[in-house]
Amino acid sequence: MIERLKSEWLVNPGKNIMAGIVVALALIPEAIAFSIIAGVDPMVGLYAAFIIATVTAIVGGRPAMISGATAAVALVVTPLVKEHGVQYLFAATILMGIIQLLLGILKVGRLMKFIPRSVMIGFVNALGIMIFLSQIEHIFGISIATYIYVIVTLLIVFILPRYFTAIPAPLIAIILLTALYLYTGANIRTVGDLGTIKQALPHFIIPDVPYTLETLKIILPYSVSMAIVGLVESLLTAKIVDDYTNTYSNKNKEARGQGIANIITALFGGMGGCAMIGQSGINVRSGANSRLSTLTAGIFLIFMIMVLGHLVVEMPMPVLAGIMVMVSIGTVDWGSFKYIKNAPKTDAFVMILTVVIVLFTSNLALGVVVGVIFSALFFATKISNIEVLSEKVNNKRVLSFKGQIFFVSIDSMMNQLDFSIQNETIELDFKDAHLWDDSAVDAIDTIVKKYEDQHNTVQVKNLNTDSRKIISELSQLKENHLL
């Protein structure tokens, strides 16, 4: 126990503290920008970044992973906030956390292996596109100065990291362009136009909503979507950090930790969130490998809010919009164009379908679900190709089955059999086949009966252990049928 705590908290403390500070600086503009996407006061996103990072540092399953307010979750709740207000957001976030906690207890982490790569690529591409689309209203049709600030922000964030990495480029863009705005008084919107920044710690609240079935009907679809989207992005990020650090994380513990963090953040005035792919990457590339980095990020973030909150309201909106455009560009998997060209057509179709579903419904969770369903259908179709070979061996007719026998493949198998054969000894050879379900067993019973009705002697041989077991449990075949 002591050794585990040391390995998770006290390895290279200096490096982890410095990495956490760097991440905290990068979190501030993104947390504000995600608040704007969701349509809430900037403090809602900042409190979420502080609370979720702090809580997951303690109870999460992936050391050195950064969690906080994210675009993925913000995009889901935008319609809820527009129609019902921020109090319903808090209620929905609590329910989101409860769902994630239950899924973690049910070990949902192991289900990640059922989300294929094509769906994952579609998910991140759709997320990137939606982030970009959400910024259009903050860029176009406002003023010439807005365009100039956006373009300069893009140039700083794109070019500066090639020459200077000690301070995050988005933070430098904010400092320089906020100073320019304060000096020139340009005709642009600022964070202060959207809400105030309170230089105060978050306090406990109970969502001010009617506790009725009607409220549950309103928030449940959003809570389910947030829970799914949050877990998909969190577990995907955990896997990326696992691969980068050559370590293994407890995905089910991470799911539970995300749930606990979202419940707590909503009870203290924060929006929902999840793991952050970009910030987690910054953290581990800065040398972080323990929970201390994540805890440092959360604590330093709230410290910055308390000290510099009066300056945050002066941040130009075009700068934050420019930063989010760069986030959207970094989120999109640009290698997917090559993927579409080289991957199997079904995988390319699933990737494109996931993106299209998300963009047409503005529902990331639905896109993932539809993508997984179509992947499963294509996979079932692919493995349903079964081959039946017929040959005469020592005055016996041997029918050799090759492939996976289950409810999808049965029609193909039956269509290859000639049931007009009479007065022969027929051996059904399953050496290269596997029986998966009761439909397969019923099909074998039907084959045997049809051949016996034509006065044939039928024997079944070379069943593997699992196939023989399911035959013994469900089949009507007699012992003398089995070799």
Long-range contacts (C-beta under 8 A, 24 or more apart in sequence): 7-290, 8-63, 8-290, 8-291, 9-290, 9-291, 9-292, 10-290, 10-292, 11-289, 11-290, 12-287, 12-289, 12-290, 13-290, 13-292, 15-286, 15-287, 15-288, 15-289, 16-64, 16-287, 16-288, 16-289, 16-290, 16-292, 16-293, 16-296, 17-292, 17-293, 17-296, 18-286, 18-287, 19-282, 19-283, 19-284, 19-286, 19-287, 19-288, 19-293, 19-296, 20-283, 20-288, 20-292, 20-293, 20-294, 20-295, 20-296, 20-297, 20-300, 21-296, 21-297, 21-300, 22-167, 22-168, 22-282, 22-283, 22-286, 23-66, 23-279, 23-282, 23-283, 23-286, 23-288, 23-293, 23-297, 24-296, 24-297, 24-298, 24-300, 24-301, 24-304, 25-167, 25-168, 25-171, 25-304, 26-168, 26-170, 26-171, 26-279, 26-282, 27-53, 27-66, 27-68, 27-279, 27-297, 27-301, 28-171, 28-174, 28-301, 28-304, 28-305, 28-312, 29-170, 29-171, 29-174, 29-315, 29-319, 29-320, 29-323, 30-68, 30-69, 30-170, 30-276, 30-279, 30-323, 30-324, 30-327, 31-68, 31-69, 31-301, 32-191, 32-312, 32-315, 32-320, 33-71, 33-320, 33-321, 33-323, 33-324, 33-327, 34-69, 34-70, 34-71, 34-74, 34-271, 35-69, 35-74, 35-194, 35-195, 35-271, 36-138, 36-194, 36-317, 36-320, 37-71, 37-74, 37-75, 37-78, 37-131, 37-134, 37-324, 38-74, 38-75, 38-77, 38-78, 38-81, 38-89, 38-271, 39-78, 39-81, 39-82, 40-81, 40-86, 40-89, 40-195, 40-271, 41-86, 41-194, 41-195, 41-196, 42-191, 42-194, 42-195, 42-197, 42-312, 43-195, 43-196, 43-197, 43-198, 43-269, 44-69, 44-86, 44-89, 44-269, 44-270, 44-271, 45-69, 45-74, 45-270, 45-271, 46-197, 46-301, 46-302, 46-305, 47-202, 47-265, 47-268, 47-269, 47-270, 48-265, 48-270, 48-271, 48-272, 48-273, 49-270, 49-273, 49-298, 49-301, 50-202, 50-270, 50-298, 50-299, 50-301, 50-302, 50-305, 51-202, 51-261, 51-264, 51-265, 51-268, 51-270, 51-298, 52-261, 52-262, 52-265, 52-270, 52-273, 52-298, 53-294, 53-295, 53-297, 53-298, 53-301, 54-294, 54-295, 54-298, 54-299, 55-257, 55-260, 55-261, 55-264, 55-265, 56-254, 56-257, 56-258, 56-261, 56-275, 56-294, 57-291, 57-292, 57-294, 57-295, 57-298, 58-291, 58-295, 59-253, 59-256, 59-257, 59-260, 59-261, 60-253, 60-254, 60-257, 60-258, 60-261, 60-291, 60-294, 61-238, 61-249, 61-250, 61-251, 61-252, 61-253, 61-254, 61-255, 61-256, 61-257, 62-237, 62-238, 62-241, 62-242, 62-249, 62-250, 62-254, 62-275, 63-249, 63-289, 63-290, 63-291, 63-294, 64-241, 64-245, 64-280, 64-283, 64-284, 64-288, 64-289, 64-290, 64-291, 64-293, 64-294, 65-237, 65-238, 65-241, 65-249, 65-254, 65-275, 65-280, 65-283, 65-294, 66-275, 66-276, 66-279, 66-280, 66-282, 66-283, 66-294, 66-297, 67-234, 67-258, 67-261, 67-273, 67-274, 67-275, 67-276, 67-294, 68-273, 68-276, 68-279, 69-270, 69-271, 69-272, 69-273, 70-230, 70-233, 70-273, 70-274, 70-275, 70-276, 71-127, 71-130, 71-131, 71-134, 71-324, 71-327, 71-331, 72-127, 72-229, 72-230, 72-233, 72-274, 72-364, 73-226, 73-229, 73-230, 73-271, 73-272, 73-273, 73-274, 74-271, 75-127, 75-130, 75-131, 75-134, 75-362, 75-364, 76-222, 76-225, 76-226, 76-229, 76-363, 76-364, 76-365, 77-222, 77-226, 77-271, 77-272, 78-134, 78-362, 79-222, 79-362, 80-218, 80-219, 80-222, 84-218, 87-207, 87-208, 87-209, 88-207, 88-209, 88-215, 88-218, 88-219, 89-266, 89-271, 89-272, 90-205, 90-207, 90-209, 90-266, 90-267, 90-269, 91-207, 91-209, 91-215, 91-219, 91-266, 92-219, 92-222, 92-223, 92-226, 92-272, 93-223, 93-226, 93-262, 93-263, 93-265, 93-266, 93-270, 93-271, 93-272, 94-207, 94-262, 94-263, 94-266, 94-267, 95-219, 95-220, 95-223, 96-222, 96-223, 96-224, 96-226, 96-227, 96-230, 96-259, 96-262, 96-272, 97-258, 97-259, 97-260, 97-261, 97-262, 97-263, 97-264, 97-266, 97-272, 98-259, 98-263, 99-223, 99-224, 99-227, 99-259, 100-227, 100-230, 100-231, 100-255, 100-256, 100-258, 100-259, 100-262, 101-255, 101-256, 101-259, 101-260, 101-263, 102-259, 103-227, 103-231, 103-255, 103-259, 104-252, 104-253, 104-254, 104-255, 104-256, 104-257, 104-258, 104-259, 105-252, 105-256, 107-252, 108-231, 108-252, 108-255, 109-235, 109-250, 109-251, 109-252, 109-254, 109-255, 110-251, 110-252, 112-235, 112-236, 112-239, 112-251, 114-372, 115-232, 115-368, 115-372, 116-347, 116-350, 116-371, 116-372, 116-375, 117-347, 118-343, 118-347, 118-348, 118-350, 118-351, 118-354, 118-371, 118-375, 119-350, 119-351, 119-354, 119-368, 119-371, 119-372, 119-375, 120-236, 121-333, 121-336, 121-339, 121-351, 121-354, 122-350, 122-351, 122-352, 122-353, 122-354, 122-355, 122-358, 122-367, 122-371, 123-232, 123-233, 123-236, 123-354, 123-358, 123-364, 123-367, 123-368, 123-371, 124-236, 124-277, 124-331, 124-332, 124-333, 125-331, 125-332, 125-333, 125-336, 125-351, 125-354, 125-355, 126-354, 126-355, 126-358, 126-359, 126-364, 126-367, 127-233, 127-331, 127-358, 127-364, 128-328, 128-329, 128-330, 128-331, 128-332, 129-328, 129-332, 129-355, 129-359, 130-358, 130-359, 130-362, 130-364, 131-324, 131-327, 131-328, 131-331, 132-324, 132-325, 132-328, 132-329, 134-324, 135-321, 135-324, 135-325, 135-328, 138-189, 138-317, 138-318, 138-320, 138-321, 139-318, 139-321, 139-325, 142-188, 142-189, 142-318, 143-186, 143-187, 143-188, 145-186, 145-187, 145-188, 145-318, 146-187, 146-188, 146-189, 146-317, 146-318, 147-318, 149-177, 149-181, 149-186, 149-188, 149-316, 149-318, 149-319, 149-322, 150-318, 150-319, 150-321, 150-322, 150-325, 151-322, 152-177, 152-322, 153-177, 153-318, 153-319, 153-321, 153-322, 153-323, 153-326, 154-322, 154-325, 154-326, 157-322, 157-323, 157-326, 158-326, 168-282, 170-323, 170-326, 173-319, 173-322, 173-323, 174-315, 174-319, 174-320, 174-323, 177-316, 177-319, 178-311, 178-314, 178-315, 178-316, 178-319, 181-314, 181-316, 182-314, 186-316, 188-316, 188-317, 188-318, 189-316, 189-317, 189-318, 190-313, 190-314, 190-315, 190-316, 190-317, 191-312, 191-313, 191-314, 191-315, 191-317, 191-320, 192-313, 192-314, 193-317, 194-317, 196-313, 197-305, 197-309, 197-310, 197-312, 197-313, 198-309, 199-305, 199-306, 199-307, 199-309, 199-310, 200-306, 201-302, 201-306, 202-268, 202-269, 202-270, 203-268, 203-269, 204-267, 204-268, 205-267, 205-268, 205-269, 206-267, 207-266, 224-365, 225-363, 225-364, 225-365, 225-366, 226-262, 226-272, 226-365, 227-259, 228-364, 228-365, 228-368, 228-369, 229-274, 229-364, 229-365, 229-368, 230-258, 230-262, 230-272, 230-273, 230-274, 231-255, 231-258, 231-274, 232-364, 232-365, 232-368, 233-274, 233-275, 233-277, 234-258, 234-274, 234-275, 235-275, 236-275, 236-277, 237-274, 237-275, 237-276, 237-277, 237-280, 238-275, 240-277, 240-280, 240-281, 241-280, 241-284, 244-281, 244-284, 245-284, 245-289, 277-331, 278-327, 278-330, 278-331, 346-375, 346-378, 346-382, 347-375, 349-374, 349-378, 350-374, 350-375, 350-378, 380-408, 381-408, 383-408, 383-409, 384-408, 384-409, 384-412, 385-409, 385-412, 386-412, 386-413, 386-416, 386-433, 387-416, 388-413, 388-416, 388-417, 390-418, 395-425, 396-424, 396-425, 396-426, 396-427, 397-421, 397-424, 397-425, 397-426, 397-427, 398-426, 398-427, 398-429, 399-426, 399-427, 399-428, 399-429, 400-429, 400-431, 400-432, 401-428, 401-429, 401-430, 401-432, 401-433, 402-432, 402-433, 403-432, 403-433, 404-433, 404-434, 404-436, 405-433, 405-434, 405-435, 405-436, 405-440, 405-443, 405-444, 406-435, 406-436, 406-437, 406-439, 406-440, 407-437, 407-439, 407-440, 410-439, 410-440, 410-443, 413-443, 414-443, 414-446, 414-447, 417-447, 419-450, 419-451, 419-454, 420-454, 421-451, 421-454, 421-456, 422-454, 422-455, 422-456, 423-454, 423-455, 423-456, 424-456, 424-457, 425-456, 425-457, 425-459, 426-451, 426-456, 426-457, 426-458, 426-459, 427-458, 427-459, 427-460, 427-461, 427-483, 428-458, 428-459, 428-460, 428-461, 429-461, 429-462, 430-460, 430-461, 430-462, 430-463, 430-464, 430-467, 431-461, 431-462, 433-467, 434-464, 434-466, 434-467, 435-463, 435-466, 435-467, 435-470, 435-471, 436-470, 437-470, 438-470, 438-474, 440-470, 441-470, 441-471, 441-474, 441-475, 442-474, 444-471, 444-475, 444-477, 445-475, 445-476, 445-477, 448-477, 448-481, 459-483
